[in-house]
């Protein structure tokens, strides 16, 4: 899972991984969530190709491009012959659910008792492969198993779309033509290298593949042969899955021996404008502001840590360090990273989230977020063009409005807040 592309403290998508999976991941931060293993940008060095009049014409043009890129003709024929345009992929690409799930409901499913129990069983059953990856890359085994659980429910749901057909369809008609074309070229290189046969290259509608949902370009760069058979098979080889996932996190900046973070208690009067992942202080500086570990004990010794409050002042707060940010590199949604972090804790026998969520609050739908943004702009709190996404600018404007109203300025958008704005 490694892209990045979507939304707020609420979920627009079901559970199972990232946005490009068949049952995507959380969208609990304001940034973008993307699919597993997709790069943070959709830029590509490929020259633009004029839009074709038919899928067959587009595929013929792509075939010429692949050959010009040095991919051998036998691979091109083997991969592209018989590819079909898949309307369902375009339907899924264009779908933007109006209603959202709160982060606590997402975590209820992502870190359920059943998923914790199954994660412990999977860790025990695959101990050799998990331990080898943990030893080679310095990433704890429970973290690798947690990503496996969140991304594909331990391999039970990694999608049955043909990656080649999905990417070809998106390259022809999707919202991100150039990105899909560059990913399709990467998929051909995987086939040319002998890692997987075209008919076995399966995954989500958006092109994320295998047990831990790598996009083809990330597979090319980060996938590893964990079982020593000369191929990188994230569809059937658990040693390869674990080694590849661990290598990605290692390259994303994982720090061996450090925790992902800790649940904390914030003091009265805390400045909630600091609760953005981009705001970083050392643990000692946070302690000086009155931030303490929930239940006592010392804060982890982070040189650069952030305080996050995914459900505002009434919900749990966390101090998160570099390893939390490494998980965000896998999928850039706070709710996703928190799910992986807490599922890994529970698999390892550590405690779950202790503070209560504000379950009586109702999150905003996309149209309600647009209405909130319109109201904030009208009242002089510039949050940019209303787009239905609660991003950093929207939260900053909302905090300023809350402060002016004498409310706790936590930037947490709810139906109650919208009603107050409208009054």
N, C-alpha and C positions, 0 to 999 in steps of 0.2 A: 503494500500500500504505500505509495509514496508520491504523491502529487501535491496538490493543495488547492482547494477551491471553494469554500462556502461559508457558513453563517453563524447565527447568534447563540445566546444562552439556551436556545431551544433547538429542538431537532426538527429538521424538515424531512428526515428520512428514517426509514425503519432501521433495524439494527443489523449488523453483520459485517461491517467493515467500513470501507470508505465510500465516497459518493459514487465511484464507478463500479462498485460491486452491485450485485443484484439486490442486496438488501442493505444498503449503505449505512454509513456511520453517522455519528453525531455531528451536529453543527452547533456546538455549544459555545464557540467563540465568535468573534465578529469578523475574523479573518476568513480566508477561504479554505475550504476543505477540498481536497482533491482525492483522486484515487490513489490507491496503493502504488507506491513506487513510481509515481509520476513526478517529474521534475517540477521545481517551483515556478517555472515559466513555460509558456507555450510557444516561445519564440523558436524559430527554426532557420537554419541556413539555406534550406531548399528554396530555389527560385519559385515565385508564384506561378501556378498553372491556371490558365483561363478556365472558368467553370464550363464543364462539358454539358452537352445537351442530353446525355443519357448516361446511366451507370456504366454501360458497356464502353462508351467512348471515354469516360473518365478512367476506367480500368486499363484501357489500351494506352492512354497517356501515362498512367502510373507505371505500367510495364516498361515503357521506354525509359522513364526516369530511373527505375531500379537497375536496368541494364547499364545505363550511363553512370550509375553510382558504383559499378563494379561487381554487382551481385550476378552470379553466373546464371546463364539461361536456364539450365536444368532446375535450379532452385526456384526461379521466377515461375517457370511453367508448373512445377509441382505445387507451389503455394497458391497461385492465382487462378489456375484453370478451374472453371466451374464455380467460382465464387458467386454468391447471390446477394442482391440488394435486400436488406432486412428492414422492412418498415417499422417493426417493433423497436428496433434500436433508435430510430428517429423519434418515435413516440416517447421513449424513456429519456432521451436527450433533451426533449423539449418540456418535460413535465416539471413543474415547480409547485409542489403541494402548497395549498393555501393555509392549511391548518398545521400547527406544530405541536410537538410533544415537549413538555418541560424536561430539563436535564435530569431531574430525579426519576422520572419515569423511564428515561433511556438507561440510566444506571441500574434501575431495578431489574431490567432485562439483561443488560450487559454483564452485570456482576451478580447474577442470580445464584441461589444455592446450587441449582443444577449445573450451571456453568463452572462454578468453583469446584464442585465434586468431580465433574468430568475433566477439568483441568488437572486436578491432582492425579487422576487415573492416567491421563495422557502423559503427564510428566514421568510417572512411574514406569509406564509401558515403553517409553522411548528414552529412558534415562541415559543410555550410552550416547545416543546422537545429541541429546540436549547438553549433556556434560561436555562433550567434545567441542561443541560450538561455544559454550560458555568459557571453556578453558582457552580456546584459540583467540577469542575476540573480547573477552572480559565483560560480557553482558550476562547477567544472571539468568539461569534457566527458566525461572518462573516468569520473567519478563518475556522471553521468547515464546513460551507457551501461552501467555496472556494475549499477545498479538495474534497468535494462531487462533485462539478462541474468539477474539473480537472480529477478526477479518473473515473467517469462514466457518465459525462454529466447529473448529477442529477438523476442517476438511469436509464437513458435511454439506456445505453450501458455498462452493467457490464459483459457481456459475457454469452453465453448459452452452453458452454462446460461443460460436467459433470466433476466436480473437481476430482472425484474418477477415472474416465477413463483417464483424462489428466495425473494425477500423476502416475497412474499405467503404462501408456505408457512411460512416461519419466523415471520411475524407471527401466523399462526393456531395453529401447533403447536410452534414452536421454543422453545429455552430462554430466549430474550431477546425476548419478544413486543414490548415497547414500543420497544426499539431497532430491531427489524426494521421496525416500522410507521413510525417516524420516517424511516428510510432509504428506505422505499417512497414516502413523501411527497416526499422529496428527488428521487427518481428521476422522479416525475411532473413536478416543476418543471423538471428537465433537458429532458424531452420538450416541455413547454410552451414553453420558451425556444427550441426549434428546433435544439438541438445534435445530437440523434440521434433516429432513428425508433425506435419501440418494438421492432420486430422485429430491429433491429441492436444493441440494448442487451444485450450478451452478456458473460459473465464467469464467475467462480467460483461454486460452490454457495452461498457465503455472501454474495454480492452485490458482491464486488470486481470492478472492470471494467477492461477494456482492457489495453494493453501494459504499463503500470506499476501496474495494480491499484488504482484509486481506489474507495473506497466513495462512494455517491452524495452524501452530505453533504459530504465533502471535495472532490468534484468541483465542487459548487455554489460552494464557497468558494475553491478554489485553482486549478481548471482555467483555462487560458488559451488564447486563439486565437493560435497561433504562425504560421499561414500567411496570416492576414489575410482569410479568407473569411467572417468573421462568425459562425462556429460553432466550438465547442470539441470536437474529435473525437479522443478518445484511442484510438479503435479503428482508424482508418485514416490519420490525418495524423501523421507523425513530427514535424513542427515543433510541432504541438499537444502531442504526448506530451512532447517535450523541454522546451518552455516550461512546461507544467503541473508536471512533476516538479521542474524548477529553482525554480519559484515556491514550491512546497511547502517545499523545503529552505531556501530563502531566508527564508521566514516562520518556519521552525523554528529559525532562529538561525545559519544557515551564515555563517562568517566568511571573506570573500574573502582569499586569499593565505595562509591558515593550513593546515598539514597536518592530517589526521585524528588523527595520533598517530605513535608510533614503537615498534618492538620494543625492549625494555630487558632489562637483566640486574639481578637483585635481589641484595643482599648476604646473606651468611650471617646468620641470626638475624633476618631481616626479619619485621615484624609483619604477618602475613597477614590479620588482622582489618581491615586498611585496604583490602583488595582488593575493595571494593564500589564500584559506579559512583556511589553517593551520597557517598562520601568524596572530598573534593577539596582539593588543596593546589596552590600555585604550583610551577612546575618547580624553582625554586631550593630550595624546602623538600624536594621529593623528592630532589633531588641531595644535600642535606645528610644524608639518610638512607642515602646510598650507592647510589641508583638511577642507573644509567648507561645510555646508549644502547648497544645491542648493536653491537659492532664499533668502538666509539669515536665521537667526535664529540659535539657539544653536544646537550642535550635541546632540543626545541622550546620556545619561550618562551611557555608557557601561564600565564595568571593563575590558572586553575582547571583542574586536571587530575586524572584518576583513574588508579590502577594496577589493571589487571585481569589475573587469571590463570585463564582459562577451564577449564584442566585441572589446577589446583592447582600445587603447588610443583615438580612434575616436568615441567611443560609450559611453553610460551612465556609471557612476560609482556609487557604493553604499557602504555605511558603514553598515555592518550587525552584529547583536549581537546574544545572546544565542537563541532567539526564531527562528531566521532564521536557526540556526544549528539544532533546534528541528525539523523543517520542513524537513531538509535534512536527519534526521533519518528516516523519513517516506519514502523518496525516494531520494537517494543520487546523485541528479543532480542539478547543480546550476540553470539551466533553469526551472526545475520543481519547486524548492523552490521559485524562483522569480515570477513564474506564480501564485502560491498560494498566495504569499504576495501581489502582485498587484491586483489580482482578489478580495481578501478580502478588500483591500483599496477601490476599486471602488464600491463594494457592499455596503460598509459603507459610501459612499459619499465622500471619499477622492480622491485626484488627482491621475492621472496615471503617467507614466514615462514622464519626461519633456524633457530631452536631446534627440537628434536625434541619430538614429542608422546609421551605415555606409552602407546603403542599396545598394551602388554601388559596394561593395566588394563581391567577390564570394568565398564561403567556399570550402575547399578541399574535394574531394571524399576520400574514404578509400585508394584506390590505390595511389592517389596523396599524402596523408599523409605518406604512406610507402616510396614513392619516396623522400619526404622532409626529412624523417628520415635517409634514405640512404645517401642523399647529406650531411646532417649535420655530420654524422659519418665519411664520406669520407674527410670532411674538418677539422676534429679534434675535433668536438663538440659531445662528446659521449652521445647519447641518448638511448642507449640500442638496443636490437633487434627490427628492424622495424616491427611494428604490425598494422599500420593503425589507431592507437588511439592516439590522442593528449593529453598525460598525463603530469604530473608535470615534468618528466625528459625531455620530448620533448620540453615543453615550456621553461625550463631552458636553454637547448641547443640553442633554437631559439633566446632567449633573448641575449645570449652571442654573437651569430653570428650577430644579429641586432646591438648590441653595437659596435662590431668591424667594422661594415659598416657605422657607423655614423647615424644609423636609430633610431627611438624611440623604445627602447627595451621592447615592451609590450607583446611579445610572442603570438601574435594573428596570426594564420596561415591562409593565404589566397592564392589564385591563383597568385596574384601579388608577394607575398613573395616567392613562389616557383619558379616563373620565374626568380627572382633576384638571388636566390640560384643557379639555373641551369646555369646562366651566369657567 
